[in-house]
Amino acid sequence: GEQRRMGALLERMAPLDLDELGQHYLNRVYGECNALPLADVEKGRTQPRLQRVFVDVRVRDAVPSYAQAMARLGLFGYRRARAGRLVRETRATHGDERRRMTQVLRRGREMEVDAAPADDESGWTPTMRQMDDETFAKLAAAFSVEVDELRRALENLTPLEVLAAQPAPRLVLLGDPGSGKSTLTRRWAGLLAALGQPAQRKDWTDDEQLAASEMLRVFDRWLLPVRVVLSQWAQRLPDNGPAGATGCAGDLAAECWHVWSRIADLHGDSAARQHFLNKLVGDRPAVLLLLDGLDEVTDPARRTTLLQAIRDFVVTYPSVPMVVTSRVRPYAALQRQGDALDWPAATLDKLTPQAIDHFVDRWHAELVATHEWEARLAGERQTHLTAALADTRRAELREMAGTPLLLTMMVKVNYKERLPDSRAELYETFVRQLLFEWERRRSIEGGEHTDLDRLLEEAEIPPDQFVLRLNAMAYQVHDGADRDSVDIPTELLKRTLMNLFIGLEVDDDPDTYDDDDAVAAALKWARQVMRLMADRSGLINWEDHNVYRFSHRSYQEYLAARWMATGRDFRDKFRARIDDEDWREAVLLAIGYQCRVRGAPYDDTLDILYDFWPEQLGTQAATYRALLIGEAFSYQLEMKRLGKGRLARDLHAHIVRDLTALMQQPALTAYLDDTKAQARTRLAAGLLLADLEELPPDLDDLVAVPGAGFRIGKYPVTNHQFRRFIDAGGYGTPDGARPPWWSEEGWEWRLPGDWTEPRYRNIKGFDRSTQPVVGVSWYEAAAYCNWLTERWRAEAVITAGEVVRLPTQGEWETAARGGHPIPADDGIDYPWRGPFEPWRANTQESGLNQTTPVHMYPQGATPGDVWGMSGNVWEWTSDRYEASYEVYYQKGGTYYRKAARARASAVGLRPAYDRLPHHGFRVVVVPISRSP
């Protein structure tokens, strides 16, 4: 009692220094959020910093406005106006003839002139993105900026820019596993913490200065960062009683105070608490709330309470900027159930090729600067990694590199050994590095085993048995209603290790073992291992006395996957988890582990997939399972290793049959009753078929149009078909000679940009074999037709009196109408001769924002069975607008335009040199007499 009275007296005499507490808080936040745990640097050594290796992540489908692009370049006022004139002039190169284009089109006919300059700025960013390299370079020079600088200014918006554009300062930030959601919250919190501490800014890089300046510009003030890990908050929510959480604003406010006071090492001071809560009120509150990991709160009751608290907090403190992060799929499930937040949502995109290069550069530079990596070796390994990522034969590596977590793993693994080919192999290598290789270099130099090796050796425990028990523990943590995070209860970890030491089964209780000395020895050994892993492994971190934590949820999923794929009951474990979307990543990794890491016969894995293939696709669960198994069959097993055994053939046939049916699903169903959701499901099935190297058997068919005297390609030309042209030397020979199929004018356009393939051939979303080739100019399409004429004559597909060329407008429309006359009702002028329905064609209504496989829409075919003449891509025709200008008509509409633009009567106009992501073509075969 006397001590308490003395403490109260001293407090009144020396009031709490809130500024000092605030500085202490910011210092701790900066340290926590600037840490780079995946670098595995031993404590006590110079630590690499997150801020030094961070690269911007972008938001999918978030194209910057012209004003935003100019602001990125620092062009304002008269400089922006001057830049606008330059864009207009560039776009208006053919302005006079475009005005005449409108006049020659008959009244009432749909027209789209993509190249026309707009009076406003709405289309300027897409126009600049789509410019050929020569024009783009000229524009950059006119802006007085570097080409790369202008390209960066036109990249998709960052999450911060998307947040700034919202009418209320709130955003749900979605992303796939390892996409950088949590890292982004740490980036923002770390920058704001450093802004509040001048000493931390002394050695900032230009990138950090720019990022911090952007935050100040967006928020128009400095904000105190409060980062709440939602799974930890969920675990602290009381279940019931007078102090039980009710899902109100006060619950979240209390959690914010808990975070602030814990980091500031302050507990129970009412003055400090009120000081903090005052920062939440008013029109310009002084706090940024970063609520991380909604998907990791998997207990439905706790998640409901948490979401209610967030919603009520917004009502009580409407001006507080807030960001909630979640994985995509769990949040989509909340949306379907009507439980999601009523906030705007943005999805993180894959890293761009430029961002990948910057990350690789920065990671190597930072690890060299902190003397963790040897400079010469780091340079050699960086060159090796860059070459591996550029290798077209290692497509999976390039795909994985777009995910920040996997790219980090690649960089680390590559520094020490050859990069594996699959995700499962990559995780396996990385987990083993975290456990056993992190100190190997020092051990070799010192001539001693690592500490973990020594502890395992003393206990006579093989390393594989140690990892196996960790697998079982991860499986248990990942399972059940308490799977709210990557947290591991201390008691569970201790029991796992003690059982291993004593030789008990996974689920036994070591405290009931009848040998007290053995239990004491096991406890001592378990504590040593726990301390070692927490301090040094990088796989499992110590959080507090009650909780350890996997350093990333993906490691938990991979170790759980290892347990799922092993043991006599592995089939039962697959059966229990295969339909649970929360286990999707673990199931895929388990399949990869079983056949790519563990080395089990492929037939063992095939047998599992065959047994679990759904008998029919009449439910949402069956559709989910079919897509999951199709993905596993395609990506995890690797087609070239499957061979031609009966089981592989039978499973392949089942998958192809059912995925084709799913891709070509005729209309909305009871379990897919949303237009956009159905389109996404059909697209996923179609892309998996392409990954299985499954092509339409009639891909090269020609269809005779009744009474028209010509044949037309059943489908638009695909990437697979255009690849033949490339392989045949379609873009020239090493000596630079012009192939005979190119016109002189077309070749002159090709040379400055050194075109060697379609512009979007290797761009995700446009690169599958069955998608229409896009990013081809009129010149490339015409050259392809000339080459195909030679090939088909040689193969006797056509006669010497026939040629292949692009269709005229008239031929194209005749084919699109199946030889029928123009309907009186323009609203039914579609290939199927009826009103538009979104399940018949890929247009803006489907919301896919990319091309689809050419055989995805049988319901959109003409009566004569010509496919894809509505939506998907604009198709070049042979009709030039005016002989003195290289501008050609296009037909068919596109995926990003509304259905009205996909009518047979609709027409577009583009310069022949344009190479845009929605430009494709199809061919016709006509008598030579009808060729120009």
C-alpha positions, 0 to 999 in steps of 0.5 A, a space after each residue: 500500500 505504501 509503495 502504491 501511495 508513493 507511486 501515485 505521489 511521484 506521478 502527480 509530481 512528475 506527470 507522464 511525458 506523453 511525447 516521450 512515450 510516443 517516441 518510444 512507441 514509434 521507435 519500437 514500431 519502426 524496429 518491428 516493421 523494418 525487420 526482414 525476418 526472411 533474411 535469417 540474419 543472426 541476432 546481434 548482427 547488422 540487420 537488413 531492412 525491409 524498407 531497403 528491399 521493398 518494391 511497390 505492389 500494384 492493384 489489379 485492373 486499377 489503371 491510373 487516370 491521366 491526371 494521376 500519371 502526370 502527378 507521378 511525373 511531377 507535371 502540374 499546371 502549365 507543364 501538365 497542359 503542355 503534356 496534354 497537348 502533346 498527347 492530343 497531337 500524338 493521338 490526332 496524327 490521323 485526325 482529319 481522316 477520322 472525321 471523314 470516317 464517321 461520314 462514310 458510315 451509313 446512318 444507324 451503324 455502330 462504330 468505334 474509332 479506338 484511335 480517335 482523340 477524346 476531348 477529355 482525358 479519360 482515354 489518354 492513359 490507355 492510349 499512351 500504354 498502347 503506343 508503339 515503342 518509337 512513338 512512346 519514346 518520342 512522347 517521353 522525350 517531349 515530356 523531358 522524362 526517361 522512357 522507363 520513367 514514363 512507363 512507371 507513371 502509367 503502371 497500375 495504381 498502388 494501394 495507397 493511390 486507390 485508398 486516396 481515391 475513395 470518398 471515405 478513407 477505407 479499403 479492403 486490400 485483397 491478395 493471394 497467399 504471399 502476395 505482400 498484404 502484410 508486408 505492405 501494412 508493415 511498409 506503411 507503418 514503418 514509413 509513418 513511424 520514421 516520419 515521426 522520428 527525424 533520426 530514422 530518416 538520416 540515411 533514407 534512400 530516394 525511394 523511401 523519401 518518395 514513398 514517405 512524401 506520397 503518404 503525406 500528400 495522400 493523407 495531408 498530415 502525419 498519422 500515428 500507425 496502429 497495426 492490429 493483427 486480427 487473429 491476435 485480436 480475435 483470440 483476445 476477444 472474451 467469449 461472454 460475461 460482463 466484460 465480454 465483447 459485443 462487437 462495438 466500436 469500443 472493442 476495436 478502440 480497446 484493441 488499438 490501445 492494447 497494441 499501443 500500450 504493449 509496444 510503448 511498454 505502458 499499461 493501465 495509465 488513464 491519462 495515456 489512454 485518453 491521450 491516445 483515444 483523443 487521436 481517433 476523434 474529429 474530422 482529421 483524426 491522427 491515426 491510421 488503422 491497419 487491420 491485417 489478416 481477416 482471413 486468418 480469423 476462421 472461427 465464425 463467431 469471433 469473426 462476426 464479433 470482430 466485423 461488427 466491431 469494425 462496422 460500429 467503429 466506422 460509424 463512431 469514428 468515420 474519419 479514421 483511415 482504415 485498411 483491412 487485409 484478407 486473402 481473396 478466396 476467404 473474402 469472396 466467401 464472405 461476400 457470397 454470404 453477405 458478411 463482407 464489409 461494405 467497403 471498396 475492395 482492391 486486389 493486389 496484382 502480381 509483381 511486374 517484370 520491372 518490380 521483380 528485377 528491382 527486388 532482386 537488385 535490392 535484396 542482393 545489394 542490401 544483403 551485401 551491404 550488411 555483410 551477410 552475403 559475399 559480394 562476388 558470389 552474390 553477383 554471380 548468383 544474381 546473374 544466374 537467377 536473372 537468366 533462370 527467370 528469363 528462361 522460357 522453358 521454366 515458365 513456372 519459375 516466372 509465374 512464381 516470381 510474381 508472388 513476393 514471398 516466393 520470389 524472396 524464397 527463390 532469391 535465398 535458395 538461389 544464393 545457396 543452390 540450384 532453384 527447384 522447378 515446383 512450388 513444393 520443391 521450393 518450399 521443401 528446400 526453403 524449410 530445410 534451409 530455415 531449420 538446418 542450413 541457416 548456420 551451416 556456413 559458420 559451422 563449416 568454418 568452425 568445424 562444429 555441428 550447428 546447434 540443432 544438429 547437435 541437439 538432435 544428435 544428442 537425443 538420437 533423433 534423425 532430422 527427418 523424424 524431427 521434421 515429421 513431428 513439426 508436420 503433425 503439429 502444423 497440421 493440428 494448428 491448421 485444423 479446427 475452429 482455433 485455426 485463426 492464425 499461424 500461432 502455435 500454443 507454447 504448450 503444443 510445441 513443448 508437448 510435440 518436442 517432449 513426445 519426440 524426445 521420449 518416443 511417444 505418439 503424436 497425441 500422447 501426454 508426456 506428463 503422464 509418462 511413468 519415468 520422471 527422469 525421462 520427462 525432466 530430460 525431455 522438458 529440458 531438451 524441448 526448451 532448448 530446441 524451442 529457444 533455438 528455433 525462436 532465436 535462429 531458425 526463421 521458421 518459428 518465432 517466439 511471440 510471448 510466453 503463451 504463443 510461438 508463431 510460424 513466420 508465414 502462414 505458407 510455411 504452416 500450410 506446407 508442413 501441414 501438407 507434408 503431414 497430409 501426404 504421408 502415413 497410411 491414412 493419407 487417403 483419409 486425410 485427403 478425403 477430409 480436406 479436399 473440399 475445404 477451401 481453407 485447405 486449398 493451398 495445403 491440398 495442392 502442396 500435399 500433392 506436389 510434395 507427394 510426387 515431386 519431393 517425396 518421390 512416391 510413384 506418380 500412380 499413387 498420386 494419380 490414384 488419389 486424384 482419380 478416386 476423388 474426381 467428382 462423379 458429376 458437376 451438378 453442385 458448387 462443391 463438385 465444380 470446386 473439386 474439379 477445378 482443384 484436381 485439374 490444377 493439381 494434375 496440370 501444375 503439380 504432377 507436371 505433364 511430361 512426367 506422367 507418361 502414357 500409363 492407363 491411369 494417367 490416360 483415364 484421369 486425363 480423359 475425365 478431366 478434359 471431358 468435365 472441364 470442357 463441359 464446365 468451360 462451355 456451360 450453356 447458362 446460369 445454374 442453380 449453383 452458379 447464378 451470378 453472371 460474373 462468377 460463372 464467367 470466372 469459373 468457365 474461364 478457370 476451366 478453359 485455362 486449365 485445359 490449355 495448361 493440359 495442352 488440350 486444343 480443340 480438335 477442329 482448331 484449324 477448320 474452315 467453315 463454308 459460308 452458304 452462298 458466299 463463295 468463301 471459307 472462314 476460320 472457325 475460330 480466331 487465330 490462336 497463340 498456338 497457331 501463330 506460334 507456327 508462324 514464329 517457328 517458321 521464321 515469320 519475323 525474319 532470319 538472324 541475318 535480318 533479311 525480310 521474309 517473303 510474306 511481309 510487305 515492304 511497308 510492314 517490314 519498315 514498321 517492324 524494324 524500329 521496334 525489332 518485333 520478334 513476336 506478338 506484343 502480349 505473347 508472354 503476358 499473363 492473361 493473354 498467353 495460353 495456347 487456346 486464347 486468341 493471339 493479340 498484340 499483333 498489328 495489321 501487318 503481322 496478321 497479313 504476313 501470317 496469311 501470306 505464310 499460311 497460303 504457302 503452307 496450306 498449298 503445300 499441305 493440299 489444304 487449299 488449291 493453287 487457285 486459292 489464297 488465305 487473307 484477312 476477310 473484308 468487312 462484307 465477308 466478315 459480316 456475312 459469316 457472322 450472320 450465317 449468310 442471312 440478311 441484316 435483321 430489321 431489329 439491330 438488337 438481335 444482330 448477333 451471331 446467334 440471331 437473338 438478343 444478347 446474353 452474357 453467357 454467349 460472349 466475352 464482353 464487358 458484362 462478364 467482367 473478366 478483363 482479359 481474353 478467353 479460350 476461343 472454344 469457350 462459347 459454343 452458344 455464341 456460334 453462328 448457325 453455320 458453326 463459326 465461333 467467337 464472332 462476338 466479343 473477345 477481340 477486335 478482328 482485323 479486316 482487309 478493308 482500308 479506310 482510305 488508300 493514303 492512310 494505313 488505317 483499317 476496319 475491325 470487327 467483332 467487339 472485345 472483352 472490355 467493351 459492352 455488348 452493343 459493340 459486339 454486334 455484327 454491324 459494329 465496326 472499329 478503326 485502327 492504324 495498321 501498326 497498332 499492337 493492342 491487347 484486344 487486337 486479333 484476327 481470323 482468316 478466310 480462304 478465297 479464290 485468287 480472283 477475289 484477292 486484292 
